[in-house]
Every structure is written in C-alpha cells, then in structure tokens.
Amino acid sequence: MCRAEPRRILQLDGSRLEVDLDGEPLWVGSGGMTGLAPGDYVVVYAGQAVERMDRDEAEDIIRFNDELEGMLEAASQ
C-alpha cells in the first residue's frame, strides 16, 4: 500500500530530492516544485514530492504515525 507521507529533505540534485525515509535516505522526484531547501518538508506519494508542508504540521503527523505503528505492533504481540 502506498501512503502520502511527509518527509524531510536531506539534499537536492536537479529534479530529485533526497528525503529521510524512517532514518534511511531515499531519492524521489521533485514534482517540479521550486524554492525547496534541505530541512524543508514535502509530502511524498509514489516516489514523487506532491506538495510542500509546514514543518510543525509534518512533524506532528510523523510523530502520530510513529505512535500509531507502535500501538499496532504492541497489539499484535
């Protein structure tokens, strides 16, 4: 299943962005967005950045998803 997830940009290379995917770097397409910089957050879906996201909102969503995954993992044990 593919989910749209906020990811922090690590570096840029032309039309590609390297983002942090749960502690691992991953290259995705920039989706034609301009004005991005390392440290910015973008929503990534199916290997493409689809929109820029506010840092606080992105970090809240990432934290929520981490907590949800932890609860689901604990419930399955």
N, CA, C, O and CB atoms as a CASP TS submission, in Angstrom:
PFRMAT TS
TARGET T0000
AUTHOR 0000-0000-0000
METHOD Language model
MODEL 1
PARENT N/A
ATOM      1  N   MET     1       0.850  -1.176   0.000  1.00  0.00           N
ATOM      2  CA  MET     1       0.000   0.000   0.000  1.00  0.00           C
ATOM      3  C   MET     1       0.892   1.235   0.000  1.00  0.00           C
ATOM      4  O   MET     1       1.902   1.281   0.703  1.00  0.00           O
ATOM      5  CB  MET     1      -0.965   0.001   1.223  1.00  0.00           C
ATOM      6  N   CYS     2       0.527   2.195  -0.762  1.00  0.00           N
ATOM      7  CA  CYS     2       1.300   3.435  -0.865  1.00  0.00           C
ATOM      8  C   CYS     2       0.529   4.550  -0.143  1.00  0.00           C
ATOM      9  O   CYS     2      -0.649   4.786  -0.413  1.00  0.00           O
ATOM     10  CB  CYS     2       1.567   3.816  -2.371  1.00  0.00           C
ATOM     11  N   ARG     3       1.224   5.229   0.780  1.00  0.00           N
ATOM     12  CA  ARG     3       0.594   6.323   1.528  1.00  0.00           C
ATOM     13  C   ARG     3       1.348   7.614   1.255  1.00  0.00           C
ATOM     14  O   ARG     3       2.564   7.600   1.062  1.00  0.00           O
ATOM     15  CB  ARG     3       0.564   6.017   3.055  1.00  0.00           C
ATOM     16  N   ALA     4       0.638   8.711   1.241  1.00  0.00           N
ATOM     17  CA  ALA     4       1.274  10.018   1.160  1.00  0.00           C
ATOM     18  C   ALA     4       1.819  10.343   2.545  1.00  0.00           C
ATOM     19  O   ALA     4       1.071  10.354   3.522  1.00  0.00           O
ATOM     20  CB  ALA     4       0.270  11.125   0.659  1.00  0.00           C
ATOM     21  N   GLU     5       3.122  10.608   2.630  1.00  0.00           N
ATOM     22  CA  GLU     5       3.785  10.825   3.916  1.00  0.00           C
ATOM     23  C   GLU     5       4.639  12.078   3.866  1.00  0.00           C
ATOM     24  O   GLU     5       5.287  12.338   2.852  1.00  0.00           O
ATOM     25  CB  GLU     5       4.646   9.612   4.297  1.00  0.00           C
ATOM     26  N   PRO     6       4.654  12.863   4.940  1.00  0.00           N
ATOM     27  CA  PRO     6       5.584  13.991   4.984  1.00  0.00           C
ATOM     28  C   PRO     6       7.000  13.472   5.215  1.00  0.00           C
ATOM     29  O   PRO     6       7.222  12.580   6.034  1.00  0.00           O
ATOM     30  CB  PRO     6       5.182  15.001   6.098  1.00  0.00           C
ATOM     31  N   ARG     7       7.954  14.043   4.480  1.00  0.00           N
ATOM     32  CA  ARG     7       9.358  13.651   4.592  1.00  0.00           C
ATOM     33  C   ARG     7      10.233  14.894   4.577  1.00  0.00           C
ATOM     34  O   ARG     7       9.948  15.865   3.877  1.00  0.00           O
ATOM     35  CB  ARG     7       9.760  12.687   3.447  1.00  0.00           C
ATOM     36  N   ARG     8      11.315  14.845   5.371  1.00  0.00           N
ATOM     37  CA  ARG     8      12.266  15.972   5.440  1.00  0.00           C
ATOM     38  C   ARG     8      13.280  15.838   4.317  1.00  0.00           C
ATOM     39  O   ARG     8      13.815  14.755   4.078  1.00  0.00           O
ATOM     40  CB  ARG     8      12.989  16.022   6.826  1.00  0.00           C
ATOM     41  N   ILE     9      13.540  16.934   3.635  1.00  0.00           N
ATOM     42  CA  ILE     9      14.517  16.951   2.546  1.00  0.00           C
ATOM     43  C   ILE     9      15.926  16.969   3.133  1.00  0.00           C
ATOM     44  O   ILE     9      16.243  17.788   3.995  1.00  0.00           O
ATOM     45  CB  ILE     9      14.293  18.179   1.613  1.00  0.00           C
ATOM     46  N   LEU    10      16.762  16.055   2.652  1.00  0.00           N
ATOM     47  CA  LEU    10      18.160  15.997   3.067  1.00  0.00           C
ATOM     48  C   LEU    10      19.051  16.776   2.101  1.00  0.00           C
ATOM     49  O   LEU    10      19.933  17.523   2.524  1.00  0.00           O
ATOM     50  CB  LEU    10      18.628  14.540   3.162  1.00  0.00           C
ATOM     51  N   GLN    11      18.812  16.595   0.793  1.00  0.00           N
ATOM     52  CA  GLN    11      19.569  17.329  -0.215  1.00  0.00           C
ATOM     53  C   GLN    11      18.799  17.337  -1.529  1.00  0.00           C
ATOM     54  O   GLN    11      17.858  16.569  -1.729  1.00  0.00           O
ATOM     55  CB  GLN    11      20.971  16.710  -0.410  1.00  0.00           C
ATOM     56  N   LEU    12      19.230  18.233  -2.421  1.00  0.00           N
ATOM     57  CA  LEU    12      18.598  18.373  -3.726  1.00  0.00           C
ATOM     58  C   LEU    12      19.629  18.123  -4.815  1.00  0.00           C
ATOM     59  O   LEU    12      20.807  18.439  -4.651  1.00  0.00           O
ATOM     60  CB  LEU    12      17.959  19.773  -3.886  1.00  0.00           C
ATOM     61  N   ASP    13      19.175  17.549  -5.934  1.00  0.00           N
ATOM     62  CA  ASP    13      20.035  17.318  -7.081  1.00  0.00           C
ATOM     63  C   ASP    13      19.183  17.457  -8.336  1.00  0.00           C
ATOM     64  O   ASP    13      18.567  16.489  -8.781  1.00  0.00           O
ATOM     65  CB  ASP    13      20.721  15.914  -7.008  1.00  0.00           C
ATOM     66  N   GLY    14      19.148  18.641  -8.901  1.00  0.00           N
ATOM     67  CA  GLY    14      18.337  18.887 -10.089  1.00  0.00           C
ATOM     68  C   GLY    14      16.866  18.679  -9.798  1.00  0.00           C
ATOM     69  O   GLY    14      16.285  19.370  -8.960  1.00  0.00           O
ATOM     70  N   SER    15      16.269  17.730 -10.489  1.00  0.00           N
ATOM     71  CA  SER    15      14.836  17.474 -10.312  1.00  0.00           C
ATOM     72  C   SER    15      14.573  16.351  -9.311  1.00  0.00           C
ATOM     73  O   SER    15      13.470  15.807  -9.261  1.00  0.00           O
ATOM     74  CB  SER    15      14.198  17.127 -11.649  1.00  0.00           C
ATOM     75  N   ARG    16      15.593  16.003  -8.508  1.00  0.00           N
ATOM     76  CA  ARG    16      15.432  14.956  -7.494  1.00  0.00           C
ATOM     77  C   ARG    16      15.674  15.526  -6.103  1.00  0.00           C
ATOM     78  O   ARG    16      16.436  16.475  -5.921  1.00  0.00           O
ATOM     79  CB  ARG    16      16.395  13.780  -7.764  1.00  0.00           C
ATOM     80  N   LEU    17      15.008  14.924  -5.136  1.00  0.00           N
ATOM     81  CA  LEU    17      15.185  15.279  -3.734  1.00  0.00           C
ATOM     82  C   LEU    17      15.583  14.024  -2.983  1.00  0.00           C
ATOM     83  O   LEU    17      15.007  12.960  -3.210  1.00  0.00           O
ATOM     84  CB  LEU    17      13.891  15.912  -3.132  1.00  0.00           C
ATOM     85  N   GLU    18      16.553  14.130  -2.095  1.00  0.00           N
ATOM     86  CA  GLU    18      16.835  13.030  -1.188  1.00  0.00           C
ATOM     87  C   GLU    18      16.100  13.341   0.101  1.00  0.00           C
ATOM     88  O   GLU    18      16.310  14.393   0.705  1.00  0.00           O
ATOM     89  CB  GLU    18      18.385  12.838  -0.951  1.00  0.00           C
ATOM     90  N   VAL    19      15.236  12.427   0.524  1.00  0.00           N
ATOM     91  CA  VAL    19      14.428  12.635   1.717  1.00  0.00           C
ATOM     92  C   VAL    19      14.762  11.574   2.757  1.00  0.00           C
ATOM     93  O   VAL    19      15.328  10.527   2.443  1.00  0.00           O
ATOM     94  CB  VAL    19      12.925  12.604   1.374  1.00  0.00           C
ATOM     95  N   ASP    20      14.401  11.866   3.994  1.00  0.00           N
ATOM     96  CA  ASP    20      14.585  10.928   5.096  1.00  0.00           C
ATOM     97  C   ASP    20      13.363  10.023   5.169  1.00  0.00           C
ATOM     98  O   ASP    20      12.256  10.476   5.461  1.00  0.00           O
ATOM     99  CB  ASP    20      14.809  11.677   6.448  1.00  0.00           C
ATOM    100  N   LEU    21      13.579   8.730   4.899  1.00  0.00           N
ATOM    101  CA  LEU    21      12.508   7.751   4.967  1.00  0.00           C
ATOM    102  C   LEU    21      12.780   6.860   6.167  1.00  0.00           C
ATOM    103  O   LEU    21      13.452   5.835   6.051  1.00  0.00           O
ATOM    104  CB  LEU    21      12.402   6.917   3.646  1.00  0.00           C
ATOM    105  N   ASP    22      12.257   7.255   7.320  1.00  0.00           N
ATOM    106  CA  ASP    22      12.431   6.489   8.555  1.00  0.00           C
ATOM    107  C   ASP    22      13.904   6.207   8.849  1.00  0.00           C
ATOM    108  O   ASP    22      14.271   5.083   9.191  1.00  0.00           O
ATOM    109  CB  ASP    22      11.661   5.177   8.468  1.00  0.00           C
ATOM    110  N   GLY    23      14.740   7.233   8.714  1.00  0.00           N
ATOM    111  CA  GLY    23      16.158   7.112   9.029  1.00  0.00           C
ATOM    112  C   GLY    23      17.029   6.667   7.870  1.00  0.00           C
ATOM    113  O   GLY    23      18.249   6.588   8.015  1.00  0.00           O
ATOM    114  N   GLU    24      16.437   6.377   6.732  1.00  0.00           N
ATOM    115  CA  GLU    24      17.181   5.957   5.544  1.00  0.00           C
ATOM    116  C   GLU    24      16.976   6.986   4.435  1.00  0.00           C
ATOM    117  O   GLU    24      15.863   7.480   4.257  1.00  0.00           O
ATOM    118  CB  GLU    24      16.730   4.539   5.072  1.00  0.00           C
ATOM    119  N   PRO    25      18.032   7.319   3.684  1.00  0.00           N
ATOM    120  CA  PRO    25      17.860   8.259   2.575  1.00  0.00           C
ATOM    121  C   PRO    25      17.150   7.602   1.395  1.00  0.00           C
ATOM    122  O   PRO    25      17.365   6.424   1.108  1.00  0.00           O
ATOM    123  CB  PRO    25      19.218   8.806   2.128  1.00  0.00           C
ATOM    124  N   LEU    26      16.304   8.370   0.716  1.00  0.00           N
ATOM    125  CA  LEU    26      15.577   7.887  -0.451  1.00  0.00           C
ATOM    126  C   LEU    26      15.465   9.033  -1.453  1.00  0.00           C
ATOM    127  O   LEU    26      15.087  10.146  -1.086  1.00  0.00           O
ATOM    128  CB  LEU    26      14.165   7.342  -0.055  1.00  0.00           C
ATOM    129  N   TRP    27      15.792   8.765  -2.713  1.00  0.00           N
ATOM    130  CA  TRP    27      15.642   9.770  -3.770  1.00  0.00           C
ATOM    131  C   TRP    27      14.233   9.701  -4.339  1.00  0.00           C
ATOM    132  O   TRP    27      13.729   8.622  -4.651  1.00  0.00           O
ATOM    133  CB  TRP    27      16.694   9.561  -4.893  1.00  0.00           C
ATOM    134  N   VAL    28      13.602  10.870  -4.472  1.00  0.00           N
ATOM    135  CA  VAL    28      12.266  10.978  -5.064  1.00  0.00           C
ATOM    136  C   VAL    28      12.276  12.129  -6.056  1.00  0.00           C
ATOM    137  O   VAL    28      13.174  12.971  -6.028  1.00  0.00           O
ATOM    138  CB  VAL    28      11.168  11.192  -3.967  1.00  0.00           C
ATOM    139  N   GLY    29      11.280  12.167  -6.932  1.00  0.00           N
ATOM    140  CA  GLY    29      11.142  13.279  -7.864  1.00  0.00           C
ATOM    141  C   GLY    29      10.657  14.530  -7.151  1.00  0.00           C
ATOM    142  O   GLY    29       9.921  14.453  -6.168  1.00  0.00           O
ATOM    143  N   SER    30      11.075  15.678  -7.655  1.00  0.00           N
ATOM    144  CA  SER    30      10.695  16.947  -7.023  1.00  0.00           C
ATOM    145  C   SER    30       9.296  17.403  -7.397  1.00  0.00           C
ATOM    146  O   SER    30       8.783  18.361  -6.818  1.00  0.00           O
ATOM    147  CB  SER    30      11.679  18.020  -7.394  1.00  0.00           C
ATOM    148  N   GLY    31       8.672  16.732  -8.358  1.00  0.00           N
ATOM    149  CA  GLY    31       7.330  17.127  -8.771  1.00  0.00           C
ATOM    150  C   GLY    31       7.284  18.504  -9.395  1.00  0.00           C
ATOM    151  O   GLY    31       6.221  19.122  -9.466  1.00  0.00           O
ATOM    152  N   GLY    32       8.447  18.999  -9.854  1.00  0.00           N
ATOM    153  CA  GLY    32       8.504  20.318 -10.480  1.00  0.00           C
ATOM    154  C   GLY    32       8.484  21.473  -9.496  1.00  0.00           C
ATOM    155  O   GLY    32       8.457  22.632  -9.912  1.00  0.00           O
ATOM    156  N   MET    33       8.496  21.185  -8.196  1.00  0.00           N
ATOM    157  CA  MET    33       8.483  22.263  -7.197  1.00  0.00           C
ATOM    158  C   MET    33       9.825  22.980  -7.179  1.00  0.00           C
ATOM    159  O   MET    33      10.874  22.365  -7.370  1.00  0.00           O
ATOM    160  CB  MET    33       8.157  21.705  -5.792  1.00  0.00           C
ATOM    161  N   THR    34       9.779  24.263  -6.953  1.00  0.00           N
ATOM    162  CA  THR    34      10.996  25.070  -6.867  1.00  0.00           C
ATOM    163  C   THR    34      11.060  25.740  -5.499  1.00  0.00           C
ATOM    164  O   THR    34      10.074  25.768  -4.762  1.00  0.00           O
ATOM    165  CB  THR    34      11.043  26.132  -8.003  1.00  0.00           C
ATOM    166  N   GLY    35      12.211  26.269  -5.175  1.00  0.00           N
ATOM    167  CA  GLY    35      12.376  27.002  -3.920  1.00  0.00           C
ATOM    168  C   GLY    35      12.499  26.104  -2.707  1.00  0.00           C
ATOM    169  O   GLY    35      12.363  26.573  -1.577  1.00  0.00           O
ATOM    170  N   LEU    36      12.755  24.824  -2.919  1.00  0.00           N
ATOM    171  CA  LEU    36      12.922  23.898  -1.801  1.00  0.00           C
ATOM    172  C   LEU    36      14.363  23.937  -1.307  1.00  0.00           C
ATOM    173  O   LEU    36      15.279  24.285  -2.053  1.00  0.00           O
ATOM    174  CB  LEU    36      12.530  22.461  -2.215  1.00  0.00           C
ATOM    175  N   ALA    37      14.552  23.575  -0.035  1.00  0.00           N
ATOM    176  CA  ALA    37      15.889  23.567   0.560  1.00  0.00           C
ATOM    177  C   ALA    37      15.988  22.415   1.551  1.00  0.00           C
ATOM    178  O   ALA    37      14.975  21.952   2.074  1.00  0.00           O
ATOM    179  CB  ALA    37      16.201  24.923   1.259  1.00  0.00           C
ATOM    180  N   PRO    38      17.216  21.948   1.810  1.00  0.00           N
ATOM    181  CA  PRO    38      17.377  20.925   2.843  1.00  0.00           C
ATOM    182  C   PRO    38      16.737  21.396   4.153  1.00  0.00           C
ATOM    183  O   PRO    38      16.875  22.554   4.546  1.00  0.00           O
ATOM    184  CB  PRO    38      18.879  20.596   3.059  1.00  0.00           C
ATOM    185  N   GLY    39      16.039  20.475   4.815  1.00  0.00           N
ATOM    186  CA  GLY    39      15.337  20.809   6.056  1.00  0.00           C
ATOM    187  C   GLY    39      13.864  21.082   5.845  1.00  0.00           C
ATOM    188  O   GLY    39      13.078  20.992   6.788  1.00  0.00           O
ATOM    189  N   ASP    40      13.466  21.420   4.599  1.00  0.00           N
ATOM    190  CA  ASP    40      12.046  21.601   4.295  1.00  0.00           C
ATOM    191  C   ASP    40      11.354  20.244   4.324  1.00  0.00           C
ATOM    192  O   ASP    40      12.004  19.203   4.229  1.00  0.00           O
ATOM    193  CB  ASP    40      11.850  22.291   2.912  1.00  0.00           C
ATOM    194  N   TYR    41      10.046  20.265   4.454  1.00  0.00           N
ATOM    195  CA  TYR    41       9.248  19.043   4.425  1.00  0.00           C
ATOM    196  C   TYR    41       8.362  19.046   3.188  1.00  0.00           C
ATOM    197  O   TYR    41       7.799  20.072   2.806  1.00  0.00           O
ATOM    198  CB  TYR    41       8.392  18.907   5.708  1.00  0.00           C
ATOM    199  N   VAL    42       8.253  17.871   2.571  1.00  0.00           N
ATOM    200  CA  VAL    42       7.355  17.686   1.435  1.00  0.00           C
ATOM    201  C   VAL    42       6.534  16.426   1.677  1.00  0.00           C
ATOM    202  O   VAL    42       6.960  15.518   2.391  1.00  0.00           O
ATOM    203  CB  VAL    42       8.150  17.592   0.088  1.00  0.00           C
ATOM    204  N   VAL    43       5.354  16.386   1.074  1.00  0.00           N
ATOM    205  CA  VAL    43       4.539  15.176   1.104  1.00  0.00           C
ATOM    206  C   VAL    43       4.989  14.326  -0.075  1.00  0.00           C
ATOM    207  O   VAL    43       5.026  14.798  -1.212  1.00  0.00           O
ATOM    208  CB  VAL    43       2.987  15.501   1.039  1.00  0.00           C
ATOM    209  N   VAL    44       5.333  13.057   0.203  1.00  0.00           N
ATOM    210  CA  VAL    44       5.807  12.141  -0.839  1.00  0.00           C
ATOM    211  C   VAL    44       4.759  11.061  -1.059  1.00  0.00           C
ATOM    212  O   VAL    44       4.264  10.446  -0.114  1.00  0.00           O
ATOM    213  CB  VAL    44       7.181  11.508  -0.453  1.00  0.00           C
ATOM    214  N   TYR    45       4.432  10.845  -2.335  1.00  0.00           N
ATOM    215  CA  TYR    45       3.491   9.791  -2.711  1.00  0.00           C
ATOM    216  C   TYR    45       4.012   9.120  -3.974  1.00  0.00           C
ATOM    217  O   TYR    45       4.266   9.782  -4.980  1.00  0.00           O
ATOM    218  CB  TYR    45       2.046  10.363  -2.930  1.00  0.00           C
ATOM    219  N   ALA    46       4.167   7.819  -3.915  1.00  0.00           N
ATOM    220  CA  ALA    46       4.584   7.017  -5.070  1.00  0.00           C
ATOM    221  C   ALA    46       5.869   7.557  -5.706  1.00  0.00           C
ATOM    222  O   ALA    46       5.974   7.647  -6.930  1.00  0.00           O
ATOM    223  CB  ALA    46       3.466   6.978  -6.113  1.00  0.00           C
ATOM    224  N   GLY    47       6.837   7.911  -4.868  1.00  0.00           N
ATOM    225  CA  GLY    47       8.138   8.326  -5.377  1.00  0.00           C
ATOM    226  C   GLY    47       8.219   9.751  -5.882  1.00  0.00           C
ATOM    227  O   GLY    47       9.207  10.127  -6.513  1.00  0.00           O
ATOM    228  N   GLN    48       7.193  10.554  -5.615  1.00  0.00           N
ATOM    229  CA  GLN    48       7.157  11.950  -6.054  1.00  0.00           C
ATOM    230  C   GLN    48       6.780  12.864  -4.903  1.00  0.00           C
ATOM    231  O   GLN    48       5.889  12.548  -4.115  1.00  0.00           O
ATOM    232  CB  GLN    48       6.172  12.129  -7.213  1.00  0.00           C
ATOM    233  N   ALA    49       7.456  13.993  -4.809  1.00  0.00           N
ATOM    234  CA  ALA    49       7.015  15.042  -3.891  1.00  0.00           C
ATOM    235  C   ALA    49       5.802  15.699  -4.525  1.00  0.00           C
ATOM    236  O   ALA    49       5.852  16.118  -5.682  1.00  0.00           O
ATOM    237  CB  ALA    49       8.160  16.095  -3.599  1.00  0.00           C
ATOM    238  N   VAL    50       4.709  15.793  -3.772  1.00  0.00           N
ATOM    239  CA  VAL    50       3.480  16.341  -4.353  1.00  0.00           C
ATOM    240  C   VAL    50       3.097  17.708  -3.775  1.00  0.00           C
ATOM    241  O   VAL    50       2.332  18.448  -4.394  1.00  0.00           O
ATOM    242  CB  VAL    50       2.341  15.370  -4.138  1.00  0.00           C
ATOM    243  N   GLU    51       3.622  18.044  -2.599  1.00  0.00           N
ATOM    244  CA  GLU    51       3.382  19.376  -2.053  1.00  0.00           C
ATOM    245  C   GLU    51       4.335  19.657  -0.899  1.00  0.00           C
ATOM    246  O   GLU    51       4.833  18.743  -0.242  1.00  0.00           O
ATOM    247  CB  GLU    51       1.925  19.516  -1.588  1.00  0.00           C
ATOM    248  N   ARG    52       4.571  20.926  -0.672  1.00  0.00           N
ATOM    249  CA  ARG    52       5.374  21.358   0.472  1.00  0.00           C
ATOM    250  C   ARG    52       4.487  21.359   1.699  1.00  0.00           C
ATOM    251  O   ARG    52       3.285  21.606   1.601  1.00  0.00           O
ATOM    252  CB  ARG    52       6.001  22.768   0.234  1.00  0.00           C
ATOM    253  N   MET    53       5.080  21.079   2.874  1.00  0.00           N
ATOM    254  CA  MET    53       4.299  21.031   4.105  1.00  0.00           C
ATOM    255  C   MET    53       4.993  21.835   5.201  1.00  0.00           C
ATOM    256  O   MET    53       6.220  21.848   5.291  1.00  0.00           O
ATOM    257  CB  MET    53       4.088  19.574   4.558  1.00  0.00           C
ATOM    258  N   ASP    54       4.209  22.492   6.016  1.00  0.00           N
ATOM    259  CA  ASP    54       4.699  23.229   7.165  1.00  0.00           C
ATOM    260  C   ASP    54       5.435  22.274   8.113  1.00  0.00           C
ATOM    261  O   ASP    54       4.972  21.161   8.358  1.00  0.00           O
ATOM    262  CB  ASP    54       3.533  23.941   7.893  1.00  0.00           C
ATOM    263  N   ARG    55       6.566  22.709   8.637  1.00  0.00           N
ATOM    264  CA  ARG    55       7.411  21.873   9.498  1.00  0.00           C
ATOM    265  C   ARG    55       6.651  21.333  10.713  1.00  0.00           C
ATOM    266  O   ARG    55       6.708  20.134  10.985  1.00  0.00           O
ATOM    267  CB  ARG    55       8.623  22.671   9.966  1.00  0.00           C
ATOM    268  N   ASP    56       5.951  22.186  11.437  1.00  0.00           N
ATOM    269  CA  ASP    56       5.240  21.736  12.640  1.00  0.00           C
ATOM    270  C   ASP    56       4.176  20.699  12.309  1.00  0.00           C
ATOM    271  O   ASP    56       4.047  19.691  13.004  1.00  0.00           O
ATOM    272  CB  ASP    56       4.598  22.923  13.354  1.00  0.00           C
ATOM    273  N   GLU    57       3.416  20.946  11.250  1.00  0.00           N
ATOM    274  CA  GLU    57       2.374  20.001  10.843  1.00  0.00           C
ATOM    275  C   GLU    57       2.994  18.670  10.420  1.00  0.00           C
ATOM    276  O   GLU    57       2.494  17.607  10.788  1.00  0.00           O
ATOM    277  CB  GLU    57       1.530  20.588   9.691  1.00  0.00           C
ATOM    278  N   ALA    58       4.077  18.724   9.650  1.00  0.00           N
ATOM    279  CA  ALA    58       4.747  17.498   9.201  1.00  0.00           C
ATOM    280  C   ALA    58       5.277  16.701  10.383  1.00  0.00           C
ATOM    281  O   ALA    58       5.106  15.483  10.436  1.00  0.00           O
ATOM    282  CB  ALA    58       5.894  17.834   8.238  1.00  0.00           C
ATOM    283  N   GLU    59       5.916  17.373  11.328  1.00  0.00           N
ATOM    284  CA  GLU    59       6.467  16.670  12.487  1.00  0.00           C
ATOM    285  C   GLU    59       5.362  16.082  13.364  1.00  0.00           C
ATOM    286  O   GLU    59       5.544  15.011  13.943  1.00  0.00           O
ATOM    287  CB  GLU    59       7.340  17.616  13.312  1.00  0.00           C
ATOM    288  N   ASP    60       4.224  16.763  13.471  1.00  0.00           N
ATOM    289  CA  ASP    60       3.073  16.212  14.209  1.00  0.00           C
ATOM    290  C   ASP    60       2.561  14.933  13.542  1.00  0.00           C
ATOM    291  O   ASP    60       2.267  13.952  14.224  1.00  0.00           O
ATOM    292  CB  ASP    60       1.932  17.257  14.297  1.00  0.00           C
ATOM    293  N   ILE    61       2.456  14.944  12.226  1.00  0.00           N
ATOM    294  CA  ILE    61       1.970  13.761  11.503  1.00  0.00           C
ATOM    295  C   ILE    61       2.956  12.611  11.631  1.00  0.00           C
ATOM    296  O   ILE    61       2.548  11.470  11.846  1.00  0.00           O
ATOM    297  CB  ILE    61       1.734  14.090  10.016  1.00  0.00           C
ATOM    298  N   ILE    62       4.243  12.891  11.503  1.00  0.00           N
ATOM    299  CA  ILE    62       5.261  11.843  11.636  1.00  0.00           C
ATOM    300  C   ILE    62       5.214  11.239  13.037  1.00  0.00           C
ATOM    301  O   ILE    62       5.278  10.019  13.188  1.00  0.00           O
ATOM    302  CB  ILE    62       6.674  12.408  11.340  1.00  0.00           C
ATOM    303  N   ARG    63       5.104  12.074  14.049  1.00  0.00           N
ATOM    304  CA  ARG    63       5.030  11.599  15.435  1.00  0.00           C
ATOM    305  C   ARG    63       3.765  10.744  15.641  1.00  0.00           C
ATOM    306  O   ARG    63       3.832   9.678  16.253  1.00  0.00           O
ATOM    307  CB  ARG    63       5.038  12.803  16.423  1.00  0.00           C
ATOM    308  N   PHE    64       2.630  11.208  15.137  1.00  0.00           N
ATOM    309  CA  PHE    64       1.382  10.441  15.249  1.00  0.00           C
ATOM    310  C   PHE    64       1.519   9.073  14.581  1.00  0.00           C
ATOM    311  O   PHE    64       1.141   8.056  15.163  1.00  0.00           O
ATOM    312  CB  PHE    64       0.213  11.222  14.616  1.00  0.00           C
ATOM    313  N   ASN    65       2.061   9.049  13.358  1.00  0.00           N
ATOM    314  CA  ASN    65       2.227   7.778  12.644  1.00  0.00           C
ATOM    315  C   ASN    65       3.155   6.831  13.395  1.00  0.00           C
ATOM    316  O   ASN    65       2.900   5.627  13.440  1.00  0.00           O
ATOM    317  CB  ASN    65       2.769   8.026  11.236  1.00  0.00           C
ATOM    318  N   ASP    66       4.227   7.353  13.984  1.00  0.00           N
ATOM    319  CA  ASP    66       5.143   6.519  14.769  1.00  0.00           C
ATOM    320  C   ASP    66       4.426   5.916  15.983  1.00  0.00           C
ATOM    321  O   ASP    66       4.588   4.733  16.282  1.00  0.00           O
ATOM    322  CB  ASP    66       6.366   7.347  15.229  1.00  0.00           C
ATOM    323  N   GLU    67       3.632   6.738  16.680  1.00  0.00           N
ATOM    324  CA  GLU    67       2.895   6.250  17.847  1.00  0.00           C
ATOM    325  C   GLU    67       1.851   5.211  17.433  1.00  0.00           C
ATOM    326  O   GLU    67       1.687   4.197  18.112  1.00  0.00           O
ATOM    327  CB  GLU    67       2.215   7.422  18.584  1.00  0.00           C
ATOM    328  N   LEU    68       1.155   5.450  16.340  1.00  0.00           N
ATOM    329  CA  LEU    68       0.153   4.509  15.844  1.00  0.00           C
ATOM    330  C   LEU    68       0.804   3.172  15.482  1.00  0.00           C
ATOM    331  O   LEU    68       0.292   2.114  15.850  1.00  0.00           O
ATOM    332  CB  LEU    68      -0.580   5.097  14.620  1.00  0.00           C
ATOM    333  N   GLU    69       1.910   3.215  14.777  1.00  0.00           N
ATOM    334  CA  GLU    69       2.605   1.973  14.427  1.00  0.00           C
ATOM    335  C   GLU    69       3.048   1.216  15.673  1.00  0.00           C
ATOM    336  O   GLU    69       2.966  -0.011  15.712  1.00  0.00           O
ATOM    337  CB  GLU    69       3.817   2.272  13.540  1.00  0.00           C
ATOM    338  N   GLY    70       3.519   1.939  16.699  1.00  0.00           N
ATOM    339  CA  GLY    70       3.913   1.303  17.951  1.00  0.00           C
ATOM    340  C   GLY    70       2.736   0.632  18.634  1.00  0.00           C
ATOM    341  O   GLY    70       2.870  -0.476  19.154  1.00  0.00           O
ATOM    342  N   MET    71       1.585   1.289  18.640  1.00  0.00           N
ATOM    343  CA  MET    71       0.392   0.697  19.249  1.00  0.00           C
ATOM    344  C   MET    71      -0.069  -0.536  18.483  1.00  0.00           C
ATOM    345  O   MET    71      -0.444  -1.536  19.094  1.00  0.00           O
ATOM    346  CB  MET    71      -0.739   1.724  19.311  1.00  0.00           C
ATOM    347  N   LEU    72      -0.046  -0.479  17.159  1.00  0.00           N
ATOM    348  CA  LEU    72      -0.458  -1.614  16.352  1.00  0.00           C
ATOM    349  C   LEU    72       0.489  -2.793  16.535  1.00  0.00           C
ATOM    350  O   LEU    72       0.057  -3.944  16.590  1.00  0.00           O
ATOM    351  CB  LEU    72      -0.529  -1.219  14.884  1.00  0.00           C
ATOM    352  N   GLU    73       1.768  -2.501  16.629  1.00  0.00           N
ATOM    353  CA  GLU    73       2.751  -3.560  16.850  1.00  0.00           C
ATOM    354  C   GLU    73       2.545  -4.215  18.208  1.00  0.00           C
ATOM    355  O   GLU    73       2.592  -5.440  18.318  1.00  0.00           O
ATOM    356  CB  GLU    73       4.174  -3.004  16.743  1.00  0.00           C
ATOM    357  N   ALA    74       2.315  -3.407  19.252  1.00  0.00           N
ATOM    358  CA  ALA    74       2.088  -3.929  20.598  1.00  0.00           C
ATOM    359  C   ALA    74       0.815  -4.768  20.649  1.00  0.00           C
ATOM    360  O   ALA    74       0.774  -5.788  21.337  1.00  0.00           O
ATOM    361  CB  ALA    74       2.006  -2.780  21.612  1.00  0.00           C
ATOM    362  N   ALA    75      -0.222  -4.351  19.929  1.00  0.00           N
ATOM    363  CA  ALA    75      -1.493  -5.072  19.931  1.00  0.00           C
ATOM    364  C   ALA    75      -1.385  -6.421  19.216  1.00  0.00           C
ATOM    365  O   ALA    75      -2.153  -7.338  19.506  1.00  0.00           O
ATOM    366  CB  ALA    75      -2.573  -4.223  19.275  1.00  0.00           C
ATOM    367  N   SER    76      -0.445  -6.542  18.292  1.00  0.00           N
ATOM    368  CA  SER    76      -0.327  -7.790  17.533  1.00  0.00           C
ATOM    369  C   SER    76       0.541  -8.823  18.235  1.00  0.00           C
ATOM    370  O   SER    76       0.672  -9.950  17.756  1.00  0.00           O
ATOM    371  CB  SER    76       0.237  -7.508  16.161  1.00  0.00           C
ATOM    372  N   GLN    77       1.137  -8.451  19.365  1.00  0.00           N
ATOM    373  CA  GLN    77       2.016  -9.394  20.080  1.00  0.00           C
ATOM    374  C   GLN    77       1.275 -10.172  21.125  1.00  0.00           C
ATOM    375  O   GLN    77       1.868 -11.003  21.812  1.00  0.00           O
ATOM    376  CB  GLN    77       3.167  -8.664  20.727  1.00  0.00           C
TER
END
